Amino acid sequence: MKLRIKFSKQGVIRYIGHLDLMRYFQKTIRRAGIDVSYSGGFSPHQIMSFAAPLGVGLTSNGEYMDIQVDSFTDCEDVKTRINAVSIPEIQVISVKILPDNAENAMASVAAADYTISFKENKAPSLDFASCIEKLMQREAILFIKEGKKGTREVNLRPGIYRFEYKDSKFRLLVDASSGGNIKPVQVMTALLAETGKELEANSLHIVREEVYTSVETEEGNKLIPLEELGHE
């Protein structure tokens, strides 16, 4: 049986990378006594997959991990067991049972929602609401992306689904699929570039609020949180 676990990642734990987070959950699940399934072969490992890995330095209220179990009592019991042996900075928010034909968390990701704010004394003096309005009116928002194969120019605009500014905070909904995968820092860099300014290093506080998948409805494709694909 497949379970989808939604959890938060806060505090100093934002500085650990994805592989360390995976090892943490492997140990935590063992301590919690969850009857997790293991792969076969000479080096068996827990059957586990994560949604889009969170960048180092970011916190989150909506991370996802899928595990396979051989048996369990109920979703609330799994949540209680894991939280009882977890650290305060990582807490399970919900546990849902996935349909047998559900894609894994990584393959399901379509978009992600972020709250962004400038750290104290780091915000430039700008009318951000007006700047966002002008930026979003553009057909193309070009950004130079650096990768293992060198640099390439990409157009961010099609993958920015919502960009707002209110009460000193930005709210950003972007493409987070493997084909798009837009980063909040890229969008903020492009925003400041519109005014001839550069984004200062380590000047933002970024929180991932939710990760979404896309489902077909009568009205067209709709974004829903990954947890809504499961049930208790």
C-alpha positions as a Markdown table, in Angstrom:
| # | Residue | x | y | z |
|---|---|---|---|---|
| 1 | Met | 0.0 | 0.0 | 0.0 |
| 2 | Lys | 1.2 | 3.5 | -0.9 |
| 3 | Leu | 1.1 | 6.4 | 1.6 |
| 4 | Arg | 1.6 | 10.0 | 0.9 |
| 5 | Ile | 3.1 | 12.0 | 3.8 |
| 6 | Lys | 2.9 | 15.8 | 3.9 |
| 7 | Phe | 5.4 | 17.4 | 6.3 |
| 8 | Ser | 6.8 | 20.8 | 7.2 |
| 9 | Lys | 10.5 | 21.7 | 7.3 |
| 10 | Gln | 11.4 | 24.7 | 9.5 |
| 11 | Gly | 14.3 | 26.3 | 11.5 |
| 12 | Val | 17.9 | 25.3 | 11.1 |
| 13 | Ile | 16.9 | 22.1 | 9.3 |
| 14 | Arg | 16.5 | 24.3 | 6.2 |
| 15 | Tyr | 20.3 | 24.1 | 5.8 |
| 16 | Ile | 20.4 | 20.3 | 5.3 |
| 17 | Gly | 20.3 | 18.9 | 1.7 |
| 18 | His | 17.9 | 16.5 | 0.1 |
| 19 | Leu | 20.1 | 13.4 | 0.7 |
| 20 | Asp | 20.5 | 14.1 | 4.4 |
| 21 | Leu | 16.7 | 14.6 | 4.6 |
| 22 | Met | 16.1 | 11.2 | 3.0 |
| 23 | Arg | 18.5 | 9.6 | 5.4 |
| 24 | Tyr | 16.8 | 11.3 | 8.3 |
| 25 | Phe | 13.4 | 9.9 | 7.3 |
| 26 | Gln | 14.7 | 6.4 | 6.8 |
| 27 | Lys | 16.0 | 6.4 | 10.4 |
| 28 | Thr | 12.8 | 8.1 | 11.7 |
| 29 | Ile | 10.5 | 5.6 | 10.0 |
| 30 | Arg | 12.5 | 2.8 | 11.6 |
| 31 | Arg | 12.3 | 4.4 | 15.0 |
| 32 | Ala | 8.6 | 5.0 | 14.6 |
| 33 | Gly | 8.0 | 1.2 | 13.9 |
| 34 | Ile | 6.3 | 1.8 | 10.6 |
| 35 | Asp | 6.1 | -1.5 | 8.6 |
| 36 | Val | 7.7 | 0.1 | 5.5 |
| 37 | Ser | 8.4 | -2.1 | 2.5 |
| 38 | Tyr | 11.9 | -2.7 | 1.3 |
| 39 | Ser | 13.3 | -3.3 | -2.2 |
| 40 | Gly | 14.8 | -6.6 | -3.1 |
| 41 | Gly | 18.4 | -7.5 | -4.1 |
| 42 | Phe | 21.7 | -7.4 | -2.2 |
| 43 | Ser | 21.2 | -3.9 | -0.8 |
| 44 | Pro | 17.5 | -3.5 | 0.2 |
| 45 | His | 16.3 | 0.0 | 0.9 |
| 46 | Gln | 13.0 | 1.5 | 2.0 |
| 47 | Ile | 10.7 | 2.2 | -0.9 |
| 48 | Met | 10.4 | 5.9 | -0.6 |
| 49 | Ser | 10.2 | 8.9 | -3.0 |
| 50 | Phe | 10.0 | 12.7 | -2.5 |
| 51 | Ala | 8.3 | 15.4 | -4.5 |
| 52 | Ala | 10.4 | 18.3 | -5.9 |
| 53 | Pro | 13.5 | 18.6 | -3.5 |
| 54 | Leu | 13.5 | 21.8 | -1.5 |
| 55 | Gly | 16.5 | 24.1 | -2.1 |
| 56 | Val | 18.9 | 24.5 | 0.8 |
| 57 | Gly | 18.0 | 27.5 | 3.0 |
| 58 | Leu | 14.3 | 27.4 | 2.2 |
| 59 | Thr | 11.6 | 26.4 | 4.7 |
| 60 | Ser | 8.4 | 24.7 | 3.9 |
| 61 | Asn | 4.8 | 24.1 | 5.1 |
| 62 | Gly | 4.1 | 21.7 | 2.3 |
| 63 | Glu | 6.7 | 19.0 | 1.5 |
| 64 | Tyr | 5.7 | 15.5 | 0.3 |
| 65 | Met | 7.1 | 12.0 | 0.6 |
| 66 | Asp | 5.6 | 8.7 | -0.6 |
| 67 | Ile | 6.3 | 5.4 | 1.1 |
| 68 | Gln | 5.1 | 1.9 | 0.6 |
| 69 | Val | 4.1 | -0.2 | 3.6 |
| 70 | Asp | 3.3 | -3.8 | 4.1 |
| 71 | Ser | 0.7 | -3.1 | 6.8 |
| 72 | Phe | -0.5 | -0.2 | 9.0 |
| 73 | Thr | -3.3 | 0.6 | 11.4 |
| 74 | Asp | -4.6 | 3.9 | 10.0 |
| 75 | Cys | -3.3 | 7.3 | 8.7 |
| 76 | Glu | -3.5 | 9.1 | 12.0 |
| 77 | Asp | -1.5 | 6.4 | 13.7 |
| 78 | Val | 1.3 | 6.7 | 11.2 |
| 79 | Lys | 1.3 | 10.5 | 11.7 |
| 80 | Thr | 1.4 | 10.2 | 15.5 |
| 81 | Arg | 4.2 | 7.6 | 15.4 |
| 82 | Ile | 6.5 | 9.6 | 13.2 |
| 83 | Asn | 5.9 | 12.9 | 15.0 |
| 84 | Ala | 6.6 | 11.2 | 18.3 |
| 85 | Val | 10.1 | 10.4 | 17.3 |
| 86 | Ser | 10.8 | 13.4 | 15.0 |
| 87 | Ile | 12.4 | 16.7 | 15.8 |
| 88 | Pro | 10.3 | 19.8 | 16.2 |
| 89 | Glu | 11.6 | 21.3 | 13.0 |
| 90 | Ile | 10.2 | 18.4 | 10.9 |
| 91 | Gln | 6.6 | 17.5 | 11.6 |
| 92 | Val | 4.1 | 15.4 | 9.7 |
| 93 | Ile | 0.9 | 17.4 | 8.7 |
| 94 | Ser | -1.1 | 14.6 | 7.0 |
| 95 | Val | -0.9 | 11.0 | 5.8 |
| 96 | Lys | -3.1 | 9.8 | 3.0 |
| 97 | Ile | -3.6 | 6.5 | 1.2 |
| 98 | Leu | -2.8 | 6.6 | -2.5 |
| 99 | Pro | -4.6 | 4.7 | -5.2 |
| 100 | Asp | -2.6 | 1.8 | -6.6 |
| 101 | Asn | -2.3 | 3.5 | -10.0 |
| 102 | Ala | -1.1 | 6.9 | -8.6 |
| 103 | Glu | 2.1 | 8.3 | -9.9 |
| 104 | Asn | 4.9 | 8.8 | -7.4 |
| 105 | Ala | 5.4 | 12.2 | -5.7 |
| 106 | Met | 8.2 | 13.4 | -8.0 |
| 107 | Ala | 6.3 | 12.5 | -11.2 |
| 108 | Ser | 3.1 | 14.2 | -10.0 |
| 109 | Val | 4.6 | 17.7 | -9.4 |
| 110 | Ala | 3.2 | 20.4 | -11.6 |
| 111 | Ala | 3.5 | 23.6 | -9.6 |
| 112 | Ala | 4.6 | 25.1 | -6.3 |
| 113 | Asp | 3.4 | 28.1 | -4.2 |
| 114 | Tyr | 5.9 | 30.3 | -2.3 |
| 115 | Thr | 5.7 | 33.2 | 0.1 |
| 116 | Ile | 8.8 | 35.5 | -0.2 |
| 117 | Ser | 9.9 | 38.4 | 1.8 |
| 118 | Phe | 13.1 | 40.5 | 2.1 |
| 119 | Lys | 15.2 | 40.1 | 5.2 |
| 120 | Glu | 15.5 | 43.1 | 7.5 |
| 121 | Asn | 17.1 | 46.1 | 5.9 |
| 122 | Lys | 17.5 | 44.2 | 2.6 |
| 123 | Ala | 14.5 | 45.4 | 0.6 |
| 124 | Pro | 15.2 | 48.1 | -2.1 |
| 125 | Ser | 12.9 | 51.1 | -2.1 |
| 126 | Leu | 10.5 | 50.2 | -4.9 |
| 127 | Asp | 6.8 | 50.1 | -5.7 |
| 128 | Phe | 6.7 | 46.3 | -6.0 |
| 129 | Ala | 3.1 | 46.0 | -6.9 |
| 130 | Ser | 3.6 | 48.3 | -9.9 |
| 131 | Cys | 6.9 | 46.5 | -10.9 |
| 132 | Ile | 5.1 | 43.1 | -10.8 |
| 133 | Glu | 2.3 | 44.4 | -13.0 |
| 134 | Lys | 4.7 | 45.6 | -15.6 |
| 135 | Leu | 6.7 | 42.4 | -15.5 |
| 136 | Met | 3.7 | 40.2 | -15.9 |
| 137 | Gln | 2.6 | 42.2 | -18.9 |
| 138 | Arg | 5.7 | 41.1 | -20.8 |
| 139 | Glu | 5.4 | 38.2 | -23.3 |
| 140 | Ala | 8.9 | 37.0 | -22.4 |
| 141 | Ile | 10.9 | 37.2 | -19.2 |
| 142 | Leu | 14.4 | 36.0 | -20.2 |
| 143 | Phe | 16.7 | 34.5 | -17.6 |
| 144 | Ile | 20.2 | 33.0 | -18.0 |
| 145 | Lys | 20.2 | 29.5 | -16.5 |
| 146 | Glu | 23.5 | 27.8 | -15.5 |
| 147 | Gly | 23.7 | 24.0 | -15.7 |
| 148 | Lys | 26.1 | 21.2 | -16.0 |
| 149 | Lys | 26.1 | 21.6 | -19.8 |
| 150 | Gly | 26.8 | 25.4 | -19.6 |
| 151 | Thr | 24.4 | 28.4 | -19.7 |
| 152 | Arg | 21.2 | 28.8 | -21.7 |
| 153 | Glu | 18.6 | 31.5 | -22.0 |
| 154 | Val | 15.1 | 30.5 | -20.8 |
| 155 | Asn | 11.7 | 32.3 | -20.9 |
| 156 | Leu | 10.2 | 32.4 | -17.3 |
| 157 | Arg | 7.0 | 34.0 | -18.3 |
| 158 | Pro | 4.9 | 31.0 | -19.3 |
| 159 | Gly | 5.7 | 29.3 | -16.0 |
| 160 | Ile | 4.7 | 32.2 | -13.7 |
| 161 | Tyr | 1.1 | 31.4 | -12.9 |
| 162 | Arg | 0.6 | 34.0 | -10.2 |
| 163 | Phe | 2.7 | 36.8 | -8.8 |
| 164 | Glu | 1.4 | 39.2 | -6.2 |
| 165 | Tyr | 2.6 | 41.6 | -3.5 |
| 166 | Lys | 0.7 | 42.4 | -0.3 |
| 167 | Asp | 1.6 | 43.4 | 3.2 |
| 168 | Ser | 5.4 | 43.4 | 2.5 |
| 169 | Lys | 5.2 | 39.8 | 1.1 |
| 170 | Phe | 5.3 | 38.3 | -2.3 |
| 171 | Arg | 3.1 | 35.3 | -3.2 |
| 172 | Leu | 4.4 | 33.3 | -6.2 |
| 173 | Leu | 2.9 | 30.3 | -8.0 |
| 174 | Val | 5.2 | 28.8 | -10.6 |
| 175 | Asp | 5.8 | 25.8 | -12.7 |
| 176 | Ala | 7.7 | 23.2 | -10.6 |
| 177 | Ser | 7.6 | 20.3 | -13.1 |
| 178 | Ser | 10.7 | 18.6 | -14.3 |
| 179 | Gly | 10.4 | 20.4 | -17.6 |
| 180 | Gly | 9.9 | 23.8 | -16.1 |
| 181 | Asn | 11.1 | 24.0 | -12.5 |
| 182 | Ile | 11.2 | 27.8 | -12.0 |
| 183 | Lys | 13.0 | 29.0 | -8.8 |
| 184 | Pro | 11.7 | 31.9 | -6.7 |
| 185 | Val | 15.2 | 33.5 | -6.8 |
| 186 | Gln | 15.1 | 33.5 | -10.6 |
| 187 | Val | 11.8 | 35.4 | -10.6 |
| 188 | Met | 12.9 | 37.9 | -8.0 |
| 189 | Thr | 16.1 | 38.5 | -9.9 |
| 190 | Ala | 14.1 | 39.2 | -13.0 |
| 191 | Leu | 11.8 | 41.5 | -11.1 |
| 192 | Leu | 14.7 | 43.7 | -9.8 |
| 193 | Ala | 16.4 | 43.6 | -13.2 |
| 194 | Glu | 13.4 | 45.4 | -14.6 |
| 195 | Thr | 14.4 | 48.5 | -12.5 |
| 196 | Gly | 18.1 | 48.2 | -13.1 |
| 197 | Lys | 18.8 | 46.7 | -9.7 |
| 198 | Glu | 20.5 | 43.4 | -8.7 |
| 199 | Leu | 19.2 | 41.0 | -6.1 |
| 200 | Glu | 21.6 | 40.9 | -3.2 |
| 201 | Ala | 22.8 | 37.5 | -2.2 |
| 202 | Asn | 21.1 | 35.9 | 0.8 |
| 203 | Ser | 18.6 | 38.8 | 1.0 |
| 204 | Leu | 15.3 | 36.7 | 0.8 |
| 205 | His | 13.3 | 34.6 | 3.2 |
| 206 | Ile | 11.5 | 32.0 | 1.1 |
| 207 | Val | 8.8 | 29.6 | 2.3 |
| 208 | Arg | 7.3 | 26.9 | 0.1 |
| 209 | Glu | 3.7 | 26.8 | 1.0 |
| 210 | Glu | 2.3 | 24.0 | -1.1 |
| 211 | Val | 3.2 | 21.6 | -4.0 |
| 212 | Tyr | 0.5 | 20.9 | -6.6 |
| 213 | Thr | -0.3 | 18.4 | -9.3 |
| 214 | Ser | -2.5 | 19.0 | -12.4 |
| 215 | Val | -5.8 | 17.1 | -12.9 |
| 216 | Glu | -8.2 | 17.2 | -15.8 |
| 217 | Thr | -11.7 | 18.5 | -15.0 |
| 218 | Glu | -14.7 | 19.5 | -17.2 |
| 219 | Glu | -13.5 | 23.1 | -17.1 |
| 220 | Gly | -9.9 | 22.1 | -18.0 |
| 221 | Asn | -6.8 | 21.4 | -16.1 |
| 222 | Lys | -6.8 | 22.3 | -12.4 |
| 223 | Leu | -4.0 | 22.5 | -9.9 |
| 224 | Ile | -4.7 | 20.6 | -6.6 |
| 225 | Pro | -2.4 | 19.9 | -3.6 |
| 226 | Leu | -0.6 | 16.6 | -3.9 |
| 227 | Glu | -2.3 | 15.3 | -0.7 |
| 228 | Glu | -5.7 | 15.6 | -2.4 |
| 229 | Leu | -4.9 | 12.6 | -4.6 |
| 230 | Gly | -5.2 | 10.3 | -1.6 |
| 231 | His | -7.7 | 9.6 | 1.1 |
| 232 | Glu | -7.7 | 8.6 | 4.8 |
